[in-house]
């Protein structure tokens, strides 16, 4: 599951608006929000796009997308 806290932190630090990120990924604003919130899963290709958009290191990508931390707020 996605480490939503860390992903939101990285997005905030990037200076990019979520709307701009969603457009670059080919998603709607709501579609991106659902993925960030852990309601819908990111596809591998979307993780790669986010990595490029946010200039994530391999370590950051692993911590955000493959750390095993779950967001239980949507359950």
Buried (B, 14 or more C-beta within 10 A) or exposed (E): BBBBEBBBEBBEEBEEEBEEBBEBBEBEEEBBBBBBBBEBEBEEEBBEBBBEBBEBEEEBBEBBBEEEBEBEEEE
